[in-house]
Amino acid sequence: MANTPVTANYTDDNIKTIEGVEHIRLRPGMYIGRLGDGSKEGDGIYVLLKEIVDNSIDEYAMGFGKQIQINIVDDEVTVRDFGRGIPLDSVIKATSILNTGGKFDDKAFKKSVGLNGVGTKAVNALSETFYVCSYRDGECSWARFERGELKDSGREPTKEKNGTLVTFKPDHMMFSKFSYNLDYVQTMVKNYSYLKKGLTLVLNGEPYKSENGLLDLVNENLSETPLYPPIHLEGEDIEIVLSHGNAYGENISSFVNGQNTRDGGTHLAAYREAVAKTLKDFFKKNYDPVDCRQGIVGAISIQIQEPNFEGQTKTKLGSTYMWEKQVKGKDGSLTTDIGPTIRSFVNDFISKNLNNYLTIHKELQPVIEEKIKASQKEREEISSIQKKTRERNKRANVYNRKLRDCRYHFNDKVTEKTADDIERSSIFITEGDSASGTITKVRNANNQAVFSLRGKPINCYKESRKKVAENEELNLLISALGVEDDLENLRYNNIIVATDADDDGMHIRMLVLTFIMKYYPDLIRRGHVHILQTPLFRVRNKKATKYCYSSEEKEEAIKALKTGVEITRFKGLGEISSDEFVDFIGENMRLDPVKLSDEESISDIMSFYMGDNTIERQNFIRENLRSEEELEDVNI
């Protein structure tokens, strides 16, 4: 490789130290994950809100304050709790100096969500305006910041009840155009109430309170009638709920110290293992764990000291032990003292208490065992069919023609993988050779795979599981995803449906989503399934080209380019050249997440959209008919 010419001297002046809020603003992703615009549940503005609410939750967990008030008006957020309040002399440093806070002291906060001394400081640094006021015993101490810089502060008498008030506006310089989706916020608030029995959270004047904890969460979110009333077991630092339904997959919510761990972690893995092992031991049969968990509906919440979350957004628990701490010996040396492993703690609790429950409630025994046997029978039959189909396709070399794999994926030990490699690993499900060829040419072969569908898949809603297993297209897709035996073996973090924006493309999209929704709904619940947005228009003149995803963007582009404008309307992926397409699946790729809330009935959704109720759907279409321009505006 040719030497690169030196364009600048490398001296001591080039060595920079970036500290505090400056580093947070320069590298926000290190502290809150992605920025986003509020359209996705994990976007940064919700992380900012959670960081503040988490502090109030921690106060309640320590026995202080029974109500938290949350108000969101446009882009301004206010959170008021009635806990102990921040010590008055520490208000400024506790909200603006990194690695400063009370949660490093186990005596003040034993089982907290946030222990890194960063959360509130990140909110401060990433907000246009940030105001904090602590009320303690007739006095208050307040401070006002702008983008993390202190502008004013004071201390004065007050008649307010003890607690802390925080008001902030996320910085439009950082987040650009954003808005809070109150549905996401409501879900977060509900989860907090389920996990902290007796706590009242008031969101924009609407109170949320739970008396039965996780049992309320599962009962209120049941979309299908369970085979038996949910089993609710509580112990010190652990609470679980368990039932079975007739749907496929597993629907298990997991929490740590009140934090919704959407991506699971060691506690969820222990729950899944423990339930299967306990049922096998109870019935004294060597049932496959997959059959014991098929159709399971449940939840687990544990409380641990100093949890280790993977990523600043705290959606996956990485801790191995219930607690770890440094202990100083008489000679001054430090040793690590550890508690039980999370795996053994959860296993022991579930094994003992679920066994006792089933022994007492004998009427549940035949219901659960019949469910396991039915799952076993179907799985063995389907597995045999899939194996034969895969062998046939292997001999015909069909698999290699349909899947252009990537170098990084979950199962194959091709190379050392980083968290970023796994996060970015994707598979595009395309229709036909034209679109497949275009994406294959321009994809990042390190982490982007392409699977090509031939024609339209079968409508899984109308067919038996046996018929689906015999289908070549879907069987190969299952194999490509790696989910034949367990969802934990999923080979790609992102499953991206990339079909044309015409009638056939929309139909194929619906058929693929029906397949995933019916047999692998957890892929949707865990946020793995997306729809690829591709531009509807190309607007260009001799000097510049702009790609537009809606009529609004098209009109803005026309105004910006002014003269000599040529407009192209794309109807399919195959119409877009490889040179153009590279930007649409790269860093600026636009994805619409496919969402499925817990309370939505999968059977009702599929029945309406894919069933035989043609007249009902026709009436729905007529009532909601839009012009082509309106459809383009919502990126259909």
C-alpha positions as CSV (number, residue, x, y, z in Angstrom):
1,M,0.0,0.0,0.0
2,A,1.4,3.4,-0.9
3,N,2.5,5.7,1.9
4,T,0.0,8.5,2.8
5,P,1.6,11.9,2.6
6,V,1.9,13.7,5.9
7,T,-0.4,16.8,5.9
8,A,0.1,18.0,9.5
9,N,2.6,17.7,12.3
10,Y,1.8,15.4,15.2
11,T,2.9,17.2,18.3
12,D,1.9,17.6,22.0
13,D,-0.7,20.1,20.8
14,N,-2.6,17.3,19.1
15,I,-3.1,15.5,22.4
16,K,-6.5,16.5,23.8
17,T,-8.2,15.7,27.1
18,I,-12.0,15.7,26.8
19,E,-13.8,15.5,30.1
20,G,-17.3,15.8,31.6
21,V,-20.2,17.1,29.6
22,E,-17.9,17.8,26.6
23,H,-17.2,14.1,26.2
24,I,-20.9,13.2,26.6
25,R,-21.8,15.7,23.9
26,L,-19.0,14.5,21.6
27,R,-19.8,10.8,22.1
28,P,-23.5,10.6,23.2
29,G,-23.8,7.0,21.9
30,M,-21.4,5.8,24.7
31,Y,-23.8,7.1,27.3
32,I,-27.4,6.7,25.9
33,G,-27.1,4.5,22.9
34,R,-28.6,5.8,19.7
35,L,-30.0,9.3,19.5
36,G,-33.0,8.7,17.2
37,D,-36.1,10.9,16.8
38,G,-38.5,9.3,19.2
39,S,-40.0,6.9,16.7
40,K,-38.3,3.9,18.3
41,E,-38.7,2.7,21.8
42,G,-35.0,2.6,22.4
43,D,-34.3,6.1,21.1
44,G,-32.2,8.5,23.3
45,I,-35.0,10.8,24.4
46,Y,-36.7,7.9,26.3
47,V,-33.3,6.9,27.8
48,L,-33.0,10.5,29.1
49,L,-36.5,10.2,30.7
50,K,-35.7,6.8,32.2
51,E,-32.5,8.0,33.8
52,I,-34.4,10.6,35.7
53,V,-37.3,8.4,36.6
54,D,-34.9,5.6,37.7
55,N,-33.5,7.9,40.3
56,S,-37.0,8.4,41.7
57,I,-37.7,4.7,41.6
58,D,-34.6,4.1,43.5
59,E,-35.8,6.5,46.2
60,Y,-39.0,4.5,46.5
61,A,-37.1,1.2,46.6
62,M,-35.2,2.6,49.6
63,G,-38.5,3.3,51.3
64,F,-39.0,7.0,50.6
65,G,-41.8,8.6,48.6
66,K,-45.0,6.9,47.4
67,Q,-45.7,8.9,44.3
68,I,-43.8,10.1,41.2
69,Q,-45.2,12.7,38.9
70,I,-44.2,12.8,35.3
71,N,-45.4,15.5,32.9
72,I,-44.5,15.7,29.2
73,V,-45.7,18.8,27.3
74,D,-44.3,19.0,23.7
75,D,-40.5,18.6,24.2
76,E,-40.3,19.5,27.9
77,V,-40.2,16.8,30.6
78,T,-40.8,17.3,34.3
79,V,-40.3,14.6,36.9
80,R,-41.1,15.2,40.6
81,D,-40.6,12.6,43.3
82,F,-41.1,12.8,47.1
83,G,-38.1,10.9,48.2
84,R,-35.2,12.2,50.4
85,G,-34.1,14.8,47.9
86,I,-30.5,15.3,46.9
87,P,-28.3,16.5,49.8
88,L,-28.5,20.3,49.4
89,D,-24.7,21.0,49.2
90,S,-24.3,18.4,46.4
91,V,-27.1,19.3,44.0
92,I,-24.7,20.8,41.4
93,K,-22.0,18.2,41.5
94,A,-24.5,15.3,41.6
95,T,-26.1,16.5,38.4
96,S,-23.1,17.7,36.4
97,I,-19.8,16.0,37.5
98,L,-19.3,12.5,36.1
99,N,-18.8,9.6,38.5
100,T,-20.3,11.5,41.3
101,G,-23.4,10.3,43.2
102,G,-24.8,8.5,46.2
103,K,-25.2,5.2,44.5
104,F,-21.6,4.2,45.0
105,D,-22.5,3.8,48.6
106,D,-24.4,0.6,49.3
107,K,-25.8,2.0,52.5
108,A,-27.7,4.7,50.7
109,F,-28.8,2.7,47.6
110,K,-28.7,-1.1,48.0
111,K,-30.4,-2.4,44.8
112,S,-30.4,0.4,42.3
113,V,-30.7,0.4,38.5
114,G,-28.1,3.1,37.9
115,L,-24.8,2.7,39.7
116,N,-22.3,4.4,37.4
117,G,-22.7,8.0,38.4
118,V,-23.4,9.0,34.8
119,G,-27.2,9.0,34.1
120,T,-28.4,12.4,35.3
121,K,-25.2,14.0,34.1
122,A,-25.9,12.6,30.6
123,V,-29.4,14.1,30.7
124,N,-28.0,17.4,31.8
125,A,-25.3,17.5,29.1
126,L,-27.7,16.5,26.3
127,S,-30.4,19.0,27.2
128,E,-31.0,22.5,25.9
129,T,-32.1,23.4,29.4
130,F,-31.9,21.4,32.6
131,Y,-33.3,22.5,35.9
132,V,-33.0,20.6,39.2
133,C,-34.4,21.5,42.6
134,S,-34.0,19.5,45.8
135,Y,-36.3,20.0,48.7
136,R,-35.1,18.9,52.2
137,D,-36.5,19.8,55.5
138,G,-37.8,23.3,54.7
139,E,-35.0,24.3,52.4
140,C,-34.4,23.9,48.7
141,S,-31.3,24.0,46.6
142,W,-31.6,24.6,42.8
143,A,-29.5,24.9,39.7
144,R,-30.2,25.8,36.1
145,F,-28.0,24.5,33.2
146,E,-27.8,24.9,29.5
147,R,-26.2,22.0,27.5
148,G,-24.5,20.9,30.7
149,E,-23.0,24.3,31.7
150,L,-24.2,25.9,34.9
151,K,-26.0,29.2,34.4
152,D,-27.5,29.9,37.8
153,S,-28.1,28.4,41.2
154,G,-29.5,29.3,44.6
155,R,-30.7,28.1,48.0
156,E,-33.7,29.3,49.9
157,P,-36.5,28.4,52.3
158,T,-39.5,26.3,51.0
159,K,-42.8,24.8,52.1
160,E,-42.6,22.0,49.5
161,K,-42.5,18.4,50.6
162,N,-39.1,16.6,50.5
163,G,-38.0,15.3,47.2
164,T,-36.5,16.2,43.9
165,L,-37.8,18.1,40.8
166,V,-36.1,17.9,37.4
167,T,-37.2,19.7,34.3
168,F,-35.3,19.3,31.0
169,K,-35.6,19.7,27.2
170,P,-33.6,17.4,25.0
171,D,-31.2,19.4,22.8
172,H,-32.4,19.9,19.3
173,M,-28.8,20.3,18.2
174,M,-28.2,16.7,19.2
175,F,-31.6,15.0,18.5
176,S,-32.7,17.2,15.6
177,K,-36.4,16.6,14.9
178,F,-37.9,14.5,17.7
179,S,-41.1,14.0,19.5
180,Y,-42.1,11.8,22.5
181,N,-44.5,8.9,21.6
182,L,-46.6,8.8,24.7
183,D,-47.5,5.2,24.0
184,Y,-43.9,4.2,24.7
185,V,-43.8,6.4,27.8
186,Q,-47.1,4.9,29.1
187,T,-45.7,1.3,28.6
188,M,-42.6,2.3,30.6
189,V,-44.7,3.8,33.4
190,K,-47.0,0.8,33.6
191,N,-44.0,-1.5,33.9
192,Y,-42.7,0.6,36.7
193,S,-46.0,0.3,38.5
194,Y,-46.1,-3.5,38.1
195,L,-42.6,-3.9,39.5
196,K,-43.0,-1.5,42.5
197,K,-46.3,-2.5,44.2
198,G,-47.8,0.4,46.1
199,L,-46.0,3.1,44.1
200,T,-48.3,5.5,42.2
201,L,-46.9,7.0,39.0
202,V,-48.8,9.9,37.5
203,L,-48.3,10.5,33.8
204,N,-49.8,13.8,32.6
205,G,-52.4,13.5,35.3
206,E,-53.2,9.8,34.8
207,P,-52.3,7.6,37.8
208,Y,-50.9,4.1,37.4
209,K,-50.7,1.8,40.4
210,S,-50.5,-2.0,40.8
211,E,-51.5,-4.1,43.8
212,N,-50.5,-7.5,42.5
213,G,-47.1,-6.8,40.8
214,L,-46.1,-9.0,37.9
215,L,-49.4,-10.9,38.0
216,D,-51.2,-7.7,37.0
217,L,-48.7,-7.2,34.1
218,V,-49.3,-10.7,32.7
219,N,-53.1,-10.7,33.2
220,E,-53.5,-7.3,31.7
221,N,-51.3,-8.1,28.7
222,L,-52.8,-11.5,27.9
223,S,-53.9,-11.5,24.3
224,E,-55.0,-15.1,24.3
225,T,-56.8,-17.1,26.9
226,P,-54.2,-19.1,28.9
227,L,-54.6,-22.9,29.4
228,Y,-54.7,-22.3,33.2
229,P,-54.6,-19.3,35.6
230,P,-51.1,-17.8,35.7
231,I,-48.9,-19.1,38.6
232,H,-47.6,-16.3,40.7
233,L,-44.6,-16.9,43.0
234,E,-42.8,-14.4,45.1
235,G,-39.7,-14.6,47.3
236,E,-37.0,-12.3,48.6
237,D,-35.4,-10.5,45.6
238,I,-37.4,-12.6,43.1
239,E,-40.9,-12.7,41.6
240,I,-42.1,-14.9,38.7
241,V,-45.3,-15.5,36.8
242,L,-45.9,-18.6,34.6
243,S,-48.7,-19.9,32.3
244,H,-49.1,-21.6,28.9
245,G,-51.2,-20.8,25.9
246,N,-51.8,-22.3,22.5
247,A,-49.7,-19.7,20.6
248,Y,-46.2,-20.6,19.3
249,G,-43.0,-19.2,20.8
250,E,-42.3,-17.8,24.2
251,N,-43.6,-14.5,25.6
252,I,-41.6,-13.8,28.7
253,S,-41.0,-10.3,30.2
254,S,-37.9,-9.8,32.3
255,F,-36.8,-7.1,34.7
256,V,-33.9,-6.3,37.0
257,N,-34.3,-3.8,39.9
258,G,-37.3,-2.4,38.1
259,Q,-35.5,-2.1,34.7
260,N,-37.2,-3.7,31.7
261,T,-34.5,-5.8,30.2
262,R,-36.0,-6.2,26.7
263,D,-33.0,-8.2,25.5
264,G,-33.0,-10.5,28.4
265,G,-29.8,-11.7,29.9
266,T,-28.6,-14.1,32.6
267,H,-31.8,-13.9,34.6
268,L,-34.1,-14.7,31.7
269,A,-31.8,-17.6,30.6
270,A,-32.0,-19.0,34.1
271,Y,-35.8,-18.7,34.1
272,R,-36.1,-20.5,30.8
273,E,-33.8,-23.3,32.0
274,A,-35.3,-23.6,35.5
275,V,-38.9,-23.9,34.2
276,A,-38.0,-26.6,31.7
277,K,-35.9,-28.5,34.3
278,T,-38.5,-28.3,37.0
279,L,-41.3,-29.6,34.7
280,K,-39.1,-32.4,33.5
281,D,-38.3,-33.4,37.1
282,F,-41.8,-33.0,38.3
283,F,-43.3,-35.3,35.6
284,K,-40.2,-37.6,35.7
285,K,-40.0,-37.5,31.9
286,N,-37.1,-36.5,29.8
287,Y,-39.1,-33.9,27.9
288,D,-37.2,-31.6,25.5
289,P,-36.9,-28.0,27.1
290,V,-38.3,-26.6,23.9
291,D,-41.5,-28.5,24.4
292,C,-41.8,-27.5,28.1
293,R,-41.5,-23.8,27.1
294,Q,-43.7,-23.9,23.9
295,G,-46.5,-21.3,24.3
296,I,-45.2,-20.1,27.6
297,V,-46.4,-16.7,28.9
298,G,-44.7,-15.3,31.9
299,A,-42.4,-12.8,33.6
300,I,-39.5,-12.7,35.9
301,S,-38.2,-9.8,38.1
302,I,-35.1,-10.0,40.3
303,Q,-33.4,-7.6,42.7
304,I,-29.6,-7.7,42.8
305,Q,-26.8,-5.4,44.0
306,E,-24.7,-3.5,41.5
307,P,-26.1,-5.1,38.3
308,N,-23.9,-5.2,35.3
309,F,-25.9,-4.3,32.2
310,E,-24.6,-4.7,28.7
311,G,-24.7,-1.3,27.2
312,Q,-25.6,2.1,28.7
313,T,-29.3,1.6,27.8
314,K,-29.5,-1.3,30.3
315,T,-31.6,-3.7,28.2
316,K,-29.6,-6.9,28.8
317,L,-28.3,-8.2,32.1
318,G,-24.7,-9.4,32.0
319,S,-24.2,-10.1,35.7
320,T,-23.3,-13.7,36.7
321,Y,-23.7,-13.3,40.5
322,M,-26.4,-11.8,42.7
323,W,-23.8,-9.6,44.2
324,E,-20.1,-9.0,44.2
325,K,-18.1,-6.7,46.4
326,Q,-14.5,-6.0,47.5
327,V,-13.7,-6.9,51.1
328,K,-10.7,-5.6,52.9
329,G,-8.9,-8.1,55.1
330,K,-7.1,-7.5,58.4
331,D,-3.8,-7.1,56.5
332,G,-5.3,-4.5,54.2
333,S,-5.5,-6.7,51.2
334,L,-8.6,-6.7,49.1
335,T,-10.5,-9.9,48.1
336,T,-13.7,-10.4,46.1
337,D,-16.7,-11.7,48.0
338,I,-19.5,-13.1,45.8
339,G,-23.0,-14.2,46.4
340,P,-24.8,-17.1,44.6
341,T,-24.9,-17.2,40.9
342,I,-28.1,-15.8,39.3
343,R,-28.5,-19.1,37.6
344,S,-28.4,-21.1,40.8
345,F,-30.6,-18.5,42.7
346,V,-33.3,-18.6,40.0
347,N,-33.1,-22.4,39.6
348,D,-33.4,-23.1,43.3
349,F,-36.3,-20.7,43.7
350,I,-38.3,-22.0,40.8
351,S,-37.5,-25.7,41.4
352,K,-38.7,-25.5,45.0
353,N,-41.7,-23.2,44.7
354,L,-43.1,-24.4,41.3
355,N,-42.8,-28.0,42.4
356,N,-44.7,-27.2,45.6
357,Y,-47.4,-25.2,43.7
358,L,-48.0,-28.1,41.2
359,T,-48.1,-30.6,44.1
360,I,-50.9,-28.6,45.8
361,H,-52.8,-27.6,42.6
362,K,-53.2,-31.1,41.2
363,E,-55.7,-29.9,38.6
364,L,-53.0,-28.1,36.7
365,Q,-50.8,-31.2,36.2
366,P,-52.7,-32.9,33.4
367,V,-53.2,-29.6,31.6
368,I,-49.5,-28.7,31.6
369,E,-48.3,-32.2,30.7
370,E,-50.8,-32.5,27.8
371,K,-49.5,-29.2,26.4
372,I,-45.9,-30.5,26.6
373,K,-46.9,-33.8,24.9
374,A,-48.7,-32.0,22.1
375,S,-45.7,-29.8,21.5
376,Q,-43.4,-32.8,21.5
377,K,-45.6,-34.7,19.0
378,E,-45.8,-31.8,16.6
379,R,-42.1,-30.9,16.9
380,E,-40.9,-34.4,16.1
381,E,-43.2,-34.7,13.1
382,I,-42.2,-31.3,11.8
383,S,-38.5,-31.9,12.5
384,S,-38.6,-35.0,10.4
385,I,-40.3,-33.2,7.5
386,Q,-37.9,-30.3,7.7
387,K,-34.9,-32.6,7.7
388,K,-36.0,-34.4,4.6
389,T,-36.7,-31.1,2.8
390,R,-33.3,-29.7,3.8
391,E,-31.5,-32.8,2.6
392,R,-33.4,-32.7,-0.7
393,N,-32.5,-29.0,-1.2
394,K,-28.9,-29.6,-0.2
395,R,-28.5,-32.2,-2.9
396,A,-30.0,-29.8,-5.4
397,N,-27.8,-27.0,-4.1
398,V,-30.9,-24.8,-3.7
399,Y,-29.7,-23.4,-0.3
400,N,-26.6,-21.8,-1.7
401,R,-28.5,-20.2,-4.5
402,K,-31.0,-18.6,-2.2
403,L,-28.8,-17.4,0.7
404,R,-25.8,-15.1,0.2
405,D,-24.4,-15.2,3.7
406,C,-22.2,-12.8,5.5
407,R,-19.0,-13.4,7.3
408,Y,-20.3,-12.4,10.8
409,H,-23.2,-14.2,12.3
410,F,-24.1,-15.8,15.6
411,N,-23.4,-19.4,15.2
412,D,-20.4,-19.9,13.0
413,K,-16.9,-19.3,14.6
414,V,-15.6,-17.5,11.5
415,T,-13.8,-14.8,13.4
416,E,-13.8,-12.9,16.7
417,K,-17.0,-10.9,16.8
418,T,-17.5,-7.6,18.6
419,A,-20.8,-6.4,20.1
420,D,-21.0,-4.0,17.1
421,D,-20.6,-6.9,14.6
422,I,-23.5,-8.7,16.3
423,E,-25.6,-5.6,16.5
424,R,-25.2,-4.9,12.8
425,S,-25.6,-8.4,11.5
426,S,-28.6,-8.4,9.2
427,I,-30.4,-10.5,6.6
428,F,-32.4,-9.0,3.8
429,I,-35.4,-11.0,2.7
430,T,-36.0,-10.0,-0.9
431,E,-38.3,-11.0,-3.8
432,G,-36.8,-12.3,-7.0
433,D,-33.4,-12.3,-8.6
434,S,-33.4,-8.6,-9.6
435,A,-33.8,-7.1,-6.2
436,S,-31.6,-9.8,-4.6
437,G,-28.9,-9.2,-7.1
438,T,-28.9,-5.4,-6.6
439,I,-28.7,-5.7,-2.8
440,T,-26.0,-8.5,-3.0
441,K,-23.8,-6.3,-5.2
442,V,-23.7,-3.3,-2.8
443,R,-24.2,-4.9,0.7
444,N,-21.5,-5.0,3.3
445,A,-20.5,-8.7,3.1
446,N,-19.1,-8.6,6.6
447,N,-22.4,-8.3,8.3
448,Q,-25.3,-8.2,5.7
449,A,-26.7,-11.4,4.2
450,V,-29.4,-11.7,1.5
451,F,-32.1,-14.3,1.2
452,S,-34.0,-14.5,-2.1
453,L,-37.6,-15.6,-2.2
454,R,-39.0,-17.2,-5.3
455,G,-42.5,-16.0,-6.0
456,K,-45.0,-15.7,-3.1
457,P,-44.7,-17.8,0.0
458,I,-47.7,-19.8,1.1
459,N,-50.3,-18.1,3.4
460,C,-49.3,-19.7,6.8
461,Y,-52.5,-18.6,8.4
462,K,-54.5,-20.9,6.1
463,E,-52.2,-23.9,6.1
464,S,-51.3,-26.6,8.7
465,R,-47.9,-26.6,10.4
466,K,-47.1,-29.7,8.5
467,K,-47.8,-28.0,5.2
468,V,-45.6,-25.1,6.1
469,A,-42.7,-27.4,7.1
470,E,-42.9,-29.0,3.6
471,N,-42.7,-25.6,1.9
472,E,-39.2,-25.2,0.4
473,E,-39.1,-21.4,0.6
474,L,-40.0,-21.1,4.3
475,N,-38.1,-24.2,5.3
476,L,-34.9,-22.7,3.8
477,L,-35.7,-19.4,5.5
478,I,-35.9,-21.1,8.9
479,S,-32.6,-22.7,8.3
480,A,-31.0,-19.4,7.2
481,L,-32.2,-17.7,10.3
482,G,-31.0,-20.6,12.5
483,V,-34.1,-20.8,14.6
484,E,-35.1,-24.5,13.9
485,D,-34.4,-25.5,17.5
486,D,-34.2,-22.4,19.6
487,L,-34.7,-18.6,19.1
488,E,-31.5,-18.1,21.0
489,N,-29.6,-19.5,18.0
490,L,-30.8,-16.6,15.8
491,R,-27.9,-15.8,13.4
492,Y,-28.8,-12.2,12.6
493,N,-29.8,-9.4,14.9
494,N,-31.9,-7.7,12.1
495,I,-34.3,-9.4,9.9
496,I,-35.2,-7.0,7.1
497,V,-38.1,-7.5,4.7
498,A,-37.1,-5.8,1.5
499,T,-39.9,-6.0,-1.1
500,D,-41.2,-3.7,-3.8
501,A,-43.6,-0.8,-3.1
502,D,-46.3,-2.3,-5.3
503,D,-49.2,-4.6,-4.8
504,D,-47.2,-7.8,-5.2
505,G,-44.5,-6.5,-2.9
506,M,-47.0,-5.6,-0.2
507,H,-48.6,-9.0,-0.5
508,I,-45.3,-10.8,-0.2
509,R,-44.4,-8.6,2.8
510,M,-47.7,-9.6,4.5
511,L,-47.1,-13.3,3.8
512,V,-43.6,-13.2,5.3
513,L,-44.8,-11.3,8.3
514,T,-47.7,-13.7,8.8
515,F,-45.2,-16.6,8.9
516,I,-43.0,-14.9,11.4
517,M,-45.9,-13.7,13.5
518,K,-47.6,-17.1,13.7
519,Y,-44.5,-19.3,14.4
520,Y,-41.8,-17.0,15.7
521,P,-43.6,-14.0,17.3
522,D,-40.7,-13.4,19.8
523,L,-38.6,-12.3,16.8
524,I,-41.0,-9.4,16.5
525,R,-41.4,-8.8,20.3
526,R,-37.7,-8.6,20.7
527,G,-37.3,-6.0,18.0
528,H,-35.5,-8.1,15.4
529,V,-38.0,-7.7,12.4
530,H,-38.0,-4.6,10.2
531,I,-39.3,-3.2,6.9
532,L,-36.7,-1.6,4.6
533,Q,-37.7,1.8,3.4
534,T,-36.5,2.6,-0.1
535,P,-36.9,5.9,-1.8
536,L,-40.0,6.6,-3.8
537,F,-38.5,9.5,-5.8
538,R,-35.2,10.6,-7.3
539,V,-35.0,14.4,-7.8
540,R,-32.0,15.7,-9.6
541,N,-30.5,18.4,-11.8
542,K,-27.1,18.7,-13.4
543,K,-25.5,19.6,-10.1
544,A,-27.1,17.4,-7.4
545,T,-29.3,14.4,-6.7
546,K,-31.7,13.9,-3.8
547,Y,-33.5,10.7,-2.9
548,C,-37.0,11.2,-1.3
549,Y,-39.1,8.8,0.8
550,S,-42.3,10.8,0.7
551,S,-44.1,13.5,-1.3
552,E,-43.1,16.1,1.4
553,E,-39.4,15.3,0.9
554,K,-39.9,15.4,-2.9
555,E,-41.4,18.9,-2.7
556,E,-38.5,20.1,-0.4
557,A,-36.0,18.6,-2.9
558,I,-37.6,20.4,-5.8
559,K,-37.4,23.7,-4.0
560,A,-33.8,23.1,-3.0
561,L,-32.6,22.2,-6.5
562,K,-34.7,24.9,-8.1
563,T,-34.0,24.6,-11.8
564,G,-33.7,21.9,-14.4
565,V,-35.3,19.3,-12.1
566,E,-35.9,15.8,-13.3
567,I,-38.2,13.5,-11.1
568,T,-38.1,9.7,-11.2
569,R,-40.8,7.6,-9.4
570,F,-39.3,4.2,-8.3
571,K,-41.8,1.4,-8.4
572,G,-39.5,-1.5,-7.4
573,L,-36.1,-2.3,-6.0
574,G,-34.9,-3.6,-9.3
575,E,-35.4,-0.2,-10.9
576,I,-32.7,1.3,-8.6
577,S,-29.2,0.8,-9.9
578,S,-26.5,-0.7,-7.7
579,D,-24.6,2.6,-7.5
580,E,-27.6,4.3,-6.1
581,F,-28.7,1.5,-3.8
582,V,-25.5,1.4,-1.8
583,D,-26.7,4.4,0.3
584,F,-30.0,2.9,1.1
585,I,-28.6,-0.1,3.0
586,G,-25.6,1.6,4.5
587,E,-25.2,3.9,7.5
588,N,-28.2,6.0,6.5
589,M,-30.5,2.9,6.1
590,R,-34.1,3.7,7.1
591,L,-35.9,0.8,8.8
592,D,-39.5,0.6,10.1
593,P,-39.7,-1.7,13.1
594,V,-42.4,-4.3,13.0
595,K,-44.2,-4.0,16.4
596,L,-46.4,-6.4,18.4
597,S,-47.6,-5.2,21.8
598,D,-48.3,-7.8,24.4
599,E,-52.0,-7.0,24.5
600,E,-52.5,-7.5,20.7
601,S,-54.0,-10.8,19.8
602,I,-51.9,-12.5,17.1
603,S,-54.8,-14.8,16.1
604,D,-57.2,-11.7,15.7
605,I,-54.6,-9.8,13.6
606,M,-54.0,-12.7,11.3
607,S,-57.7,-13.6,11.0
608,F,-58.5,-10.1,9.9
609,Y,-55.7,-9.5,7.4
610,M,-55.1,-13.0,6.1
611,G,-58.4,-14.9,6.8
612,D,-61.4,-15.5,4.6
613,N,-63.3,-12.3,5.7
614,T,-63.0,-10.7,2.3
615,I,-66.0,-8.5,2.6
616,E,-64.9,-7.1,6.0
617,R,-61.5,-6.3,4.6
618,Q,-63.0,-4.7,1.5
619,N,-65.1,-2.4,3.7
620,F,-62.1,-1.5,5.8
621,I,-60.2,-0.6,2.7
622,R,-63.0,1.6,1.3
623,E,-63.3,3.4,4.6
624,N,-59.6,4.0,4.9
625,L,-58.9,4.5,1.2
626,R,-56.2,7.2,0.4
627,S,-54.9,8.8,-2.7
628,E,-51.5,7.8,-4.1
629,E,-50.0,11.0,-2.7
630,E,-51.4,10.3,0.8
631,L,-49.9,6.8,0.7
632,E,-46.6,8.1,-0.4
633,D,-46.6,10.5,2.6
634,V,-46.8,7.6,5.0
635,N,-44.1,5.7,3.2
636,I,-46.3,2.8,2.0
